[in-house]
Amino acid sequence: MAEALVGGSFLSAFFKVLFDRIASREVIDFFRGAKLDGGLLEKLEITLLSVSAVLEDAEEKEVTMAPVKAWLDKMKDAVYDAEQIMDEIATEALRCKLDAEFQTSASKVRHFISGSRNSFVKEIEPKIKEVLDRLEYLAKQKDLMGLKEGVGGKPSEKLPTTSLVEESGICGRDENKEAIIDLLLSDDTNGKKISVIAVVGMGGIGKTTLAQLVYNDERVREHFDVEAWVCVSEEFDLFKITKSILDAVPPSATCDNKDLNWLQVKLREKLAGKKFLLVLDDVWNKKYADWELLSNPFESGAPGSKVIVTTRDNDVASAMRASASHQLKELSEEDCWSLFTKHAFHDGNSVLHLRLQELGRQIVEKCKGLPLAIKTIGALLRSKLDIEEWDRILRSELWDLPVDETNILPALRLSYKYLPPPLKHCFAYCSIFPKDCIFRKEQVILLWMAEGFLQQSNNKTMGEVGEEYFCALVSRSLFQQSVMPVQMGRLKYLETLTKFIVGEHNGSRIEELGKLANLRGSLEISELQNVASPRDASNASMKDKRHLKKLVLDGMLQLLLFQRVKKRTAKWNAELTMEGFDALESLPEEIVGYNSCLQELKIKNCSSLASFPRGGLHSSLGKLELIYCDSLRSVPLGFFPKLYNISIEGCRNLESITVPEQHEDDGTMNFNSCLQELRIKGCSSLVSLPRGGLRSALKILRSKIV
């Protein structure tokens, strides 16, 4: 989604970084020291400045004008190359500096640096000239396309919302509706005369629709004395908003040629002693002072008065001191299909068109539970019963559909448009990731840091600044929390899931893994302490993950997942990592018992682990790692025909490694016949190895006891 939302906007975000590189001390000093043509650097900067002046206009027009989009794509390539050149120069400057510091002879330094620099200059100067020619050519094209300076930034024209709604065209919001109505009818005001309820979610998720449903409910209409609906939108105009509220509250009053003070005094008088409901739809303003000024007249209302605010940004809810915040999520799979059929088929009947039904379900899946996308595409297809046309829509990206027929992209792009510049840079950078990519917060922050996108702060580390940026993007619904949808279980055909975070309250529940039978490869499950009950854990159906090869568990002791695994373990899970299980005292037999096909077992930082199952580890285990298990005193190794690698590190209280009594007639002599590598490090209490000694097959023996 990032690439679709930012489009050419990535350039405007990227230009500041490039200007900083050009003006950096390393680049300037290198040009002077290497006697490069300083005019090249100046021309490059001037050309980029002339292009950046029209970028806002270009970004507005690229959505509807193909030539402008093509121009921006070419400009993007040229700017990338320019940035790469600046990086090469900065790297070379640093290399020369380090070489100079490590050379002992001044003459050698001068000779080495001079020769190296001359060689680099011969390579880099033609590159600068080539990219400059391309940029100058593209800069001339801006005039031919009618791109203007200082244009853009004006909010796009958007129809104002009203309180009216056609309920028959809505699906899947009954629970949300009842939750909001419960809040509205509640007498619990927490000591406040007026309570603010925020409905928060990404663009197109259905916030306005939910507010309309609640606003028109008979129970709500009967509960309040006065109701008013105001569409706020991007421009938070105190005068206009106050006037709109005043106009909606009877009796009507003439407001022409009046100032804000008159409006607020009059509004306070009209609301006095009345229990009112006010809906402020589509609020973007995050300034608490503005909200405080707007809400001053509300204090005359009766206790129990309520304000509903719809917004994309949790920070808006915080600024308005919302007493409750309702996070609106994507529609379920069946609700998506029901909504689509209402808009795509006459009378909502898809049975007559079985082939279209098949294509339609695939189209709906691409909409990712977004009602706006489902409705607009459904309406787009309503009059088209041609299979080829439906197939074309299926193969298209949602963002490639005609802008004059759908409003998906403009609606979502607003969220990007109103980001502060530093956040624009960071979000735009994420367009380099593939579609539907799942990434970790820490990785993204490091990438931002490396690119120089994070602004330095006197009292915060760069990591803390990156954390703030990331959380701000999550707050604005531009990133999905845990980088995964809460209804993860809907993705029943999902094959790759590298990390699953168990939510504490409203996040992903462990049982959602139960529907993901096709998972393969490696899976890490973290925050296991949030598993609510054994039933939830059992419903994760880990025994059915037949293609899963590696499982990493992260969190407190929650091995309930494996309570029902024993009988089916042989069909999954070749590797297991257990880390940080502080309460784990004994290794459960369900994991490493006779029926296990566990091939690799790694146990790390399990400080309470003191024992293994009776009889040792009876399995096909090939590799065993024990790291920093301080309570472990003995490692009993059972019948191990396949064990080839043992690594024990930092188990400072480990005293012995033992095996059962060895007898040639029962085969136990072969327990370590495959053992090829034994590593023991930092086990200062170890005094005993297996009584029978070590087999000749051993190829690597490393021991560092202290």
N, C-alpha and C positions, 0 to 999 in steps of 0.2 A: 504494500500500500504506500510505503514511503515514496517510491519512485513516481507513482501516479500522482500523489499529492503535490510533490515539490516541482515536478516537471523541470522547466528551465530555471526554477527558483534556486536550484542547487548552485547555479553560477553566482548569483548575487551573494549567497552565503559563502561561496568559495573565494570570491574576489578579495574580501578583506584579508583572508589568510595569505593570499598571494601578494597583496600590497605590503603586508608586514614582512614577508620574505624578501621582497625587492629592497625594502628600506632597512633591512637588518644590517648590523655592523659587519657581520662576517662577509656578506655579499659585497658591500661597498668597499671594504678594505681589500678584498680579493681583486676586484676590478682595478683598483689603484695599484696594488702591488704587482699584479701581472701585466700591467699596462694595457689592459683590455680597453676597447673603445667605449668610454663612458657614455657616449651619445647613444649607444645601443640600449643601455639600461634606461636612459631617459625617454627614448622613443617608445620602449616597451611600456613604461609606466603611463605615458600620455595616451597611447592607443587604448590601453586597458581602461583608463579613466573615461575616455569618450564612449566606449562600449557600455561601461557600467551605468552611465547616465541614462541609457534607454532600456536598461534591463527590466525595470518594473513594467514598462509599457509592453515589452516583448513577452513577459511572463503572463500578462493579462490576455494577450492576443493569441498565444500559442495554442490555447484550448480550441479556438475556432478557426485558426488560419494555419493550414499545413505548411506554407512557405516559411512562416515565422518559426514554427517548430523545427523545421529542417535547418534553418539558420542557427538556432540555439544549439542544436546537436553538434553542428560543425564548430561552433564557438566553444562548446564544452571540450571537444577534443583538443583544440588549440590551447585552451587554458590549462588543461591537464599537462600538455607537453611543456608549457612555459613553467608550470610549477615543478615539473620533474627536473628541468634544467636548473632552477634555483636550488633545488635539493642537492643536485650533483655539485654545484659550486660551493654550497655550504659544507658538504661532506669533504670536498677536496681541501677547502680552507682549514677545516679541523684536522685533516690528515697531515697537512704541512706543519701545522702548529705542534702536533704531537711528535712528529718526526724531529722537529727542531729541538724539542725539550729532551729527547732521548739520545741525541747525538752528542758526543763528547768533544769533537773537534769542530771549531767554528768554520774552518775552511771546508771540511767535509759537509757541514750543514749547508753552507751557501751553495756548494756545487750540487749537492743532492736535490735541494729544494728548487734550485734554478732549472735543472734538467727536467725534473718531474713536472714543474709548473708549466714550462714551455710546451711539453708534450700534451698536457691537459688543455692548455689554451688553444692549441691547434685543433683539438677535437671539439671543444665547446663553442668556439666563436661561430663556426658555420651553423651549428644548431640554433643559436640565438637568432641569427639572421633569418634562417628559414622559418622559424615560428613567428618572428616579427612580421615577415612578409604575409604570412597567412592571416595574422590578426589585423593587419592594416587593410587587407583586401576585404575581410569580413566587416570591418568597421565602415568601409565605404558602402556596403550593401544595406546598412541600416537606414540610410536616407531613401534608397529606392523602395524599401518596404513601408515607408511612412512611419517609422518608429520615432517617437517624440521624447524629448527630455522632460523630466519633471511630471510625466504622466503616470498614473497608477497610484495605488494606495487608497483610492476612493472605494468605499464599500460597494460591492456588487449589488445591482438592483435585485431586490427580493420582495416578493409579495408579503405583506404583513399577515400574521396569523390572526384568526378569530376564534371565538369559543365554540363555534358550531362544528359538529362532527357527525359523520354517518357511521353509526356503530356496527351496522351489518358488514362493513368492509374491514373490520378489525379482528385479528386473531391473536390468541396467546397472551393477553394482558390482563386476564381476570384476576389472577393472584396479585399482580402489581397494583391494580385498581383498588382491590379490597384493602391492601396494606396501607395505601395512602388515605383512603376514606376512614379507616380506623384511627389514623393519626389526626385527621380533621375533626372527627366527632369526639375525640378523647377530651376529658375535662382536666387531664393532667397537664398543667401549663408550666411546671417547674418554676413557679414564682414569677413568670413573665406574663404580661398582659397579652402580648402578641408573640406567636410562635412562627418561626420560619421553617418551612419544609422544602428541602432541595431535592429535585429529581435530576440526577447526573448521569451522563452517558455520551458516547461519541455521536457525531453528526449522523443523522439518518436512522438512529436506533429507535425513535418513536417517543421521545420525551414530550413533545407538544401534544401528540395524540393521547398519551396517557393523561396529561393535564386536562385535555378536553373531555375525556371520559368521566373523570372525577368531577369536574366543574358542572357537568350536566346531569349528574346523578340526583334523583329526587330526594334522597336522604340528605344530601349536602345542601340542596336548595332550601329545604325546610329548616335546616339547622342554623343557617345564617340569616341575618336581617338584610344584609347588603352584599352583592357580589360584583366584582369588577375584573375585567380581562384587559391586560395591556401588553402589546407586542413591543418589547424593548429593542431587540436586535443589537447590532454592533455599536451603534452610537448611543451612549448613555446620556441623553439630554434631559436634565432635571426638569426644565420648564415643560417640555413636551410630555414627559411621563406624568408629572403632577397634573397637568391639564387634562390628560386622557383619563386619569383616575377620577378627577373632579367631574368630568362630563358624564362618567358612567354611574355616579352616585346621585340618585334623585334627592331633591328636585333639581331640575336643570337650572344653570345660571349662566349669564352672559359673561364670557371671559375675555372678550376682545380688548386689546390695548391695556392689559393688566400685567403687572410684574409678578415675579416668583413669590414675593412676600404675600401679595394679595391672594394668590392661588392657594398657598399653604394655609393661610389663616382661614380661608373659606372652606378648605377641605377638612381642617380640624373641626370646624363647626358642624359640618354635615355628617362626620363620622362619630360625633360625640355620643357616647352611650350606646352605640350600635355594635353588634357582633358582626364583623365583616370578613369576607373572604376575598383576597386579592391574588390574582395570578399574574406574575411577571414572567413572560415567556421569552426565552432565548437571551439570557443576560450574559454579557461578556466582561463587564466592568468589575475590577477586583479592588477598587479603592473603598476602604471602609468609610472614609469621610463622606464620600458621595452617598453611600447607603444611609449613613446616619442623618444626613440632611434631608434625604427623600422621606425617611421614615418618621421624622419629627411629628407630623400631623397625625400619624397612626395612633399615637399614645392616648388620644382622646377616646378611642374605641373601647368597647366593652371587653372584659376579660374573656379569653377563649377565641379572640379574633385570630385568623391565620393568614399567612402569606405563602403561596407556592411559587417557587422560582425554578425554572428549568434552565440548565446550563451544561456546557461540555466540560467545565473546569471545576474541580473540587475546591480550588482556591477561591472561586466566587462564592461557593457555599460557606466557606470559612469567613470571608469578609462580611457576609450578610448575617453572621452569627446564627447559622441554621441549627435548630435544636434536633433535627433529624435529617439524614441524608440517605436518599433511596437510589442505589446504584442500579441502573437499568441495563440488563444484559441482553444478549442475542436471543432470538426466538428459537424454540426447539425445532427439530427436524420436521415433525408432523405439522406444527403450527406454520412453519415456513411454506410447506406444501399447500395447506389450506388457504393461506393468504394468496399464494400464487394462482391457484385455480379460480379464486374469486375474481381476479383481475385478468387472467389470460384466456379463460374459457367463458363463453356465453352461458349464463345460468350456473356458472361454477361447475359445469359437468365435463369432466375429463374422460369419462368412460367411453364416449363415442370416438375418442381419438387416442387409441392405445399407443401408436408409435410416437405421437406428440407427447404423450404422458411420460414415456421413457426418456425422451430428450429433455422434457420439462423438469423432471427430477434431477437430472444432471446440472441443468442451468441453476436450479434453486440451490444446489450444493455449493456452487461457486459464489453465491451471494452471502455466504458466511453468516446467516442469521440476521442480516440487516434488512429491516422492513422496507426502508426507502428503496433499496436496490430491487427487492422482490416486487414491489408494487409498480415501479416504473418500467421494469423489464416485462412484467406481466401485461401492463397496458400497451407496451410497444408491440407485443406479439398478439394482442387480442384479435385483431382483424386479419392476421396472417396464419393461414392453415397449411402453408407450404412447408414440407419437411426440410427442404434445403435451407430455407430462411431460418428456421429454428436451429438447424445445425450450425449455420454461420454465426448466430448469436452465441451458441455454446462454445464455439472455438475462439470467439473474440474475448478480449479483456473487458471487464465492465467499464473500464475507464476509456476504452476506445469507441464506445457507442456514441451516436450523434448527440452533441451537447444540446441541440435545439429540441431533441425529443426526450432527453432524460436530463435530470438535474443532480445526478449522483456526484460527479466529480466536483462541480462548483460548491455543493453543500459540504462535502468533506474537506475541500481545499481551504475553506475559511479557517478551519482549525490551525492550519499551517500559517496562513497569511498573518494572523494576529499573534504569532509567537514573538517574544523578544529576540533580537538578533543573535545572541549567543546560542539560544535554543534552536533557532533556525539552522545554524551551522551544524549543530550536532544531529538534528533530525534529518537534515538533507543528506548528511554523510551516510546515514543508514540505508539510503537508496542503493548502495553498492551490494547489499545483501540480497541473495536470491529470494524470490517470492515464497512466503510461508516459512521463511527461515526462523528457527528458534535459537536465540542467542542468550548468553548469560550477561547479567548486568556488569560484572567485573571485567569481562572481556571488552565490552563496548566502551566502558570508561577508559580503559587502557588505550584503546584505539583513538578515542577523542584526545587523550593526553598527548599521544605521539604526534597527532596532526596539529597540535597547538590550538585546539578549539576552546580549551578551558581557560577562563580568565583568572589571572592570579589574584589571590586575596591575602591580605596581611595576616589574618588570624585563622586561616583555613588551609589545610593541605590541598593539593590538586585532586587527590582522591575524594576528599569531602566535597569539593566543588562539583566534581563529576557525579557524585551521589545525588547532590541537589538537582542537577540538570536532569538526571534520569528520572528522579521522582516527580519532577515538574512535568515531564512528558507523559508519565503514567497518569498523573493527576488530570491532564488534559485529554485523556483517552486516546492518545496517539501511540502509546505502547500499551499492550495488554499485560496486566499484572501477571507475574509468574510466567510471562511470555507464553501463556497458553490460555484457552478459553476455560471458564469454570465448568462448562458442560463437555469436558474432554471425552466422556464416554460415548458421545455421539459419533466420534470419529472411528467407527468400528472397523474400518479398513486400514487404519494407521499401522504402518510397519516400523517406522523409526521414531523413537522417543528416547532421547538420551538422558533426560532428567525429569522427574515428577516430584513436585513439591506438595506435600500434604498440608492443606490449609487448616488454620486454627479454628476459624469460625465460618466465614463465607467462601473460603477458597475451594480448591479442588479436593474432593473427598477420595479416600483410598479405594472405596468400592468402585469408582469410575474406571479403575484399571481392569475390572472384571469383564468389561465388554470388549477390551482390546486384545482379542485372542491372536492377532496376527503380528504382535510385536516380535522383533527379531534383533539380533546384535546385542548391544549393551544398554542397560537401564540402571540409572541411579535413582533411588527413592530417598528423599530427604525430609526432615522435619517429622520423623515417624512418631515423635512424642504426641503429635496431634491426632493420632488414631483414636477414635472415640470408644470403640468397643470391639470385642472379639468377633462379633458378627460382621462388623464393617470390614475387618481384616480378612475374614474368610471369604467375603464377597469379592475381594480383589482377585480371587481365582488364579493365584500364581501357579498352581499346579497345571493349568491349561496353557501356559505360555511355552508351547512346545519348541518354538524357534529361538527362544531367548538363550543367549550364550553366556552372558555375564550380568551379574546383579550386584550392585553396590548399595549398601544400606547405610544411611547417615542419620544419626540422631540418638535419642535415648533408647533404652531397651524396649523394643516392640517387636518381638519375634512371633507375634500372633499370626502373622502372614503364613507361617510355615506349619501351623498346627494340623492342617489337613493335607500337607504336601507329601507325606511319607510314602504313600502307596504309589504316587505318580511321579516321584522325583526323577526317575530314570528318563523321562521324556523331555526334560528341560534342564537348563542351568548347568553349564559346564564349569563356570567360574563363580566364586563368591568372595566378595570383600566385605568385611565387617569392621567398621572403624568408629571409635568413640562411644562404644557401648559401656559406659562407666558402671552400670549396675549388673552387667553380665558376669555371673559367677561360674557357670558351667555351660559348656557347649551342648546345645540340645541334640538329642539323638535323631530328631526329625531331619536335621540338616546333614549329618555325617554318618548316619547309621548304615546298616548292612545294605539297604535298598538304594542307597545314594549312588549316583554316577558322577559325583563331584570330582572334577579333574584338578582344579586349582583352588586352594583355600588360603586367603590372606586375612589375618586377624591383627589389627593394629590399634594401639591406644585403648585397649580394654583392660583398665587397671585393676578390676576386681576379678578377672578370670583366674580361677584357681584349679579347675579340674576339667577333664574331658569325660566323655561317656565311658561307662564301665567296659572294659575289654578293649579300650583304645578306639582308634578310628578305622572302622571296618568299611572300606570303600575302595573305589578304583582311583583314589587320589594319586596324582602324579607330582604335584608341587605343593609344598606347605611353607608358608611364611608366618612367623610369629614375631611381632615387633612391638616393643614397649608394653609388655604385659607383666606388670610388676609383681602381681600376686601369684604368678605361675611358678611352681616349685619342681614339677616333674612333667615330662612329655612322654606319655605311653604310646608307643608305635605298635600297632597290631599287624595283621597280615597285609603286607603291602607289595603285591607283585608288580605294581606300576610306579611306585614312588621313585623318582629320579632326582629330585631337587628338594633340599631342606635348607631353609634360611632362618636363623634365629638371631635377633638383634635387640639389645637393650633390655633383655629380661633379667634384671639384675639379681633376682632371688631364685632363679632357676638353678637347681642342684643336679638334676639327672635327666638323661634321656634313656628310656627303658623299653624293652620288648618282652613278650612272653618267653618263657623257657623254650629254648630251641631244640627241636627233635627232628632228626632226618626223616623219620617215618611219617610225620604229619605235615611236612612241607614248610614248617615255620623257619627253617634254615634259610629260606629264600626271601625273607622279608625285605632285605636291602640288596638283593642281587642286581637290581636295576639302578641302584643309587649311583649317580654320576657326580653330583655336586653337593657338598656340605659346607655351609658358611655359618660360623658362630662368631658374634661380635658383641662386646659389651656385656657379657654374662659372667660377672666376676665371682658368682657363687657356684658355678658349675664344677662338679668334682667327679662325675660319673657318666661314661658313655655306655652303649650296649655291651653286655658281658661278652658276647661272641665276637666283638671287634668289628672292623669295617671291611667289606668285601673288596676284592681287587679291581672290580669294575669302576671304582671311584676314580674320577679324572681330576676333580678339583676339590681341594680341602683347604679352607681358609679359616683360621682360628685366631681371633684377637680377643682374649678373655677380658682383659682390663678395659 
